[in-house]
Amino acid sequence: MKVLVYADVEAGQPAAVARELVTGARALAGPGGRVDLALFGADPSAAADMGVDRILTLPALAAAPYDPAAHAAALSAAIAAAGPDLVLMGYTTAGLDLGPVVAIRHDLGLVSYCQTARAGDGAVETESQIYGGKLIARAATPLPALLLMNVGAFAEAAPAPGQPEVVTLEAAAPQGLRFIDATAPDPDAVDITRADRLLCVGRGIGEADVIEEAQEVAGLMGAELVGSRPVVDAGWLPKERQVGKSGRRVKPALYLALGVSGAPEHIEGMGEAGLIVAVNTDANAPIFDHAHYGATVDLTDFLPAFRAALEGR
Ligand SMILES: Cc1cc2nc3c(=O)[nH]c(=O)nc-3n(C[C@H](O)[C@H](O)[C@H](O)COP(=O)(O)OP(=O)(O)OC[C@H]3O[C@@H](n4cnc5c(N)ncnc54)[C@H](O)[C@@H]3O)c2cc1C
């Protein structure tokens, strides 16, 4: 199978999601298959270690700010050149911008929110998390098709040194859009998607004062402190520390959830964590359906006891 991956770019480098998609693309392509990378916002050398067979690029866009019309035209050119059975994109801002446009242009079946993808007989079988993860929709979509994959659906590919062929595309410059400004994320802001351990506080903390204690315990654990949406909406933690559907999707080795009920929109962001430990006074809280370990304890009792245990180590 021929698979084309569109690479989101951050700060001139293929984003982590692009490396994840290459993992999935290699599995879907199978032995003897081909994986091409459409890389428009960066120099091809930035993707030399991604383990793809070819890099399809458009030099005019490499140093230019992201422009959806220009990227849609370039991705169309890449699809025309590569003739893929399957196009993989992240369910990201760029994926949302471009996926439906090129799917219509090239008559590709489009499936969104995909958490898994498997090659079937002339089709691709997917599981999509819809309604905030409340429903899993299974689909078998005839090829050629385009999948918008959830961030974190595949593991990030390890660097694979090699010399992929670089193919230079030609695409007409689209008219009508004018780039005005881009706001980069605060470079000092924490990237919780990279943390190995996370301590998450939910509405169960009750008041802002508990944040300080939780922050200290997180420090002792070597963890980043994150929160559910109500905690962020209350202004107790900054937005970049929100986990869930409208926050970040994380996959740490350890996720300790204190006073988090386990709503589908929260689980959507952390359900893939390696080890989930939940502390909640309600034994029927849905978080316990996802946790590997749990304790029905009041977190105001748990925090000082846990802190003392960590300090005593
Ligand atoms: C479109 C959309 C997007 C959303 N995006 C997100 C998102 O990105 N992230 C997110 O988190 N939510 C998101 N939500 C909100 C989500 O539906 C839930 O409302 C939210 O996750 C609940 O947060 P919580 O678990 O902290 O609070 P609650 O649901 O209020 O749960 C608090 C829990 O704390 C427990 N508790 C109370 N006191 C204590 C105590 N002293 N000790 C121990 N446990 C205690 C309670 O038993 C309860 O289980 C979204 C909703 C929508 C509709």
PDBQT file of the ligand as one rigid body, heavy atoms in Angstrom, charges set to zero:
ROOT
HETATM    1  C1  LIG A 401     -16.839  20.257  24.298  1.00  0.00    +0.000 C 
HETATM    2  C2  LIG A 401     -16.312  19.976  25.683  1.00  0.00    +0.000 A 
HETATM    3  C3  LIG A 401     -14.950  19.966  25.884  1.00  0.00    +0.000 A 
HETATM    4  C4  LIG A 401     -14.435  19.664  27.146  1.00  0.00    +0.000 A 
HETATM    5  N1  LIG A 401     -13.076  19.629  27.312  1.00  0.00    +0.000 NA
HETATM    6  C5  LIG A 401     -12.587  19.232  28.500  1.00  0.00    +0.000 A 
HETATM    7  C6  LIG A 401     -11.184  19.094  28.682  1.00  0.00    +0.000 A 
HETATM    8  O1  LIG A 401     -10.363  19.371  27.798  1.00  0.00    +0.000 OA
HETATM    9  N2  LIG A 401     -10.734  18.657  29.882  1.00  0.00    +0.000 N 
HETATM   10  C7  LIG A 401     -11.584  18.352  30.927  1.00  0.00    +0.000 A 
HETATM   11  O2  LIG A 401     -11.105  17.951  31.997  1.00  0.00    +0.000 OA
HETATM   12  N3  LIG A 401     -12.933  18.514  30.765  1.00  0.00    +0.000 NA
HETATM   13  C8  LIG A 401     -13.431  18.957  29.603  1.00  0.00    +0.000 A 
HETATM   14  N4  LIG A 401     -14.778  19.132  29.472  1.00  0.00    +0.000 N 
HETATM   15  C9  LIG A 401     -15.608  19.094  30.704  1.00  0.00    +0.000 C 
HETATM   16  C10 LIG A 401     -15.984  17.695  31.138  1.00  0.00    +0.000 C 
HETATM   17  O3  LIG A 401     -17.215  17.330  30.563  1.00  0.00    +0.000 OA
HETATM   18  C11 LIG A 401     -16.157  17.635  32.682  1.00  0.00    +0.000 C 
HETATM   19  O4  LIG A 401     -17.099  18.615  33.073  1.00  0.00    +0.000 OA
HETATM   20  C12 LIG A 401     -14.860  17.877  33.450  1.00  0.00    +0.000 C 
HETATM   21  O5  LIG A 401     -13.838  17.033  32.977  1.00  0.00    +0.000 OA
HETATM   22  C13 LIG A 401     -15.084  17.604  34.932  1.00  0.00    +0.000 C 
HETATM   23  O6  LIG A 401     -13.940  17.972  35.610  1.00  0.00    +0.000 OA
HETATM   24  P1  LIG A 401     -13.617  17.361  37.040  1.00  0.00    +0.000 P 
HETATM   25  O7  LIG A 401     -13.515  15.883  36.945  1.00  0.00    +0.000 OA
HETATM   26  O8  LIG A 401     -12.455  18.108  37.576  1.00  0.00    +0.000 OA
HETATM   27  O9  LIG A 401     -14.885  17.824  37.892  1.00  0.00    +0.000 OA
HETATM   28  P2  LIG A 401     -16.142  17.001  38.405  1.00  0.00    +0.000 P 
HETATM   29  O10 LIG A 401     -16.791  16.252  37.328  1.00  0.00    +0.000 OA
HETATM   30  O11 LIG A 401     -16.963  17.982  39.168  1.00  0.00    +0.000 OA
HETATM   31  O12 LIG A 401     -15.514  15.928  39.399  1.00  0.00    +0.000 OA
HETATM   32  C14 LIG A 401     -14.935  16.221  40.631  1.00  0.00    +0.000 C 
HETATM   33  C15 LIG A 401     -14.638  14.899  41.302  1.00  0.00    +0.000 C 
HETATM   34  O13 LIG A 401     -13.954  15.141  42.510  1.00  0.00    +0.000 OA
HETATM   35  C16 LIG A 401     -14.425  14.224  43.486  1.00  0.00    +0.000 C 
HETATM   36  N5  LIG A 401     -14.184  14.854  44.792  1.00  0.00    +0.000 N 
HETATM   37  C17 LIG A 401     -14.864  15.882  45.352  1.00  0.00    +0.000 A 
HETATM   38  N6  LIG A 401     -14.300  16.224  46.520  1.00  0.00    +0.000 NA
HETATM   39  C18 LIG A 401     -13.250  15.382  46.697  1.00  0.00    +0.000 A 
HETATM   40  C19 LIG A 401     -12.262  15.224  47.723  1.00  0.00    +0.000 A 
HETATM   41  N7  LIG A 401     -12.231  16.047  48.783  1.00  0.00    +0.000 N 
HETATM   42  N8  LIG A 401     -11.329  14.258  47.586  1.00  0.00    +0.000 NA
HETATM   43  C20 LIG A 401     -11.324  13.414  46.507  1.00  0.00    +0.000 A 
HETATM   44  N9  LIG A 401     -12.246  13.521  45.516  1.00  0.00    +0.000 NA
HETATM   45  C21 LIG A 401     -13.166  14.492  45.602  1.00  0.00    +0.000 A 
HETATM   46  C22 LIG A 401     -15.895  14.043  43.160  1.00  0.00    +0.000 C 
HETATM   47  O14 LIG A 401     -16.347  12.790  43.671  1.00  0.00    +0.000 OA
HETATM   48  C23 LIG A 401     -15.887  14.086  41.630  1.00  0.00    +0.000 C 
HETATM   49  O15 LIG A 401     -15.751  12.779  41.093  1.00  0.00    +0.000 OA
HETATM   50  C24 LIG A 401     -15.310  19.425  28.242  1.00  0.00    +0.000 A 
HETATM   51  C25 LIG A 401     -16.689  19.445  28.018  1.00  0.00    +0.000 A 
HETATM   52  C26 LIG A 401     -17.186  19.708  26.761  1.00  0.00    +0.000 A 
HETATM   53  C27 LIG A 401     -18.675  19.707  26.554  1.00  0.00    +0.000 C 
ENDROOT
TORSDOF 0
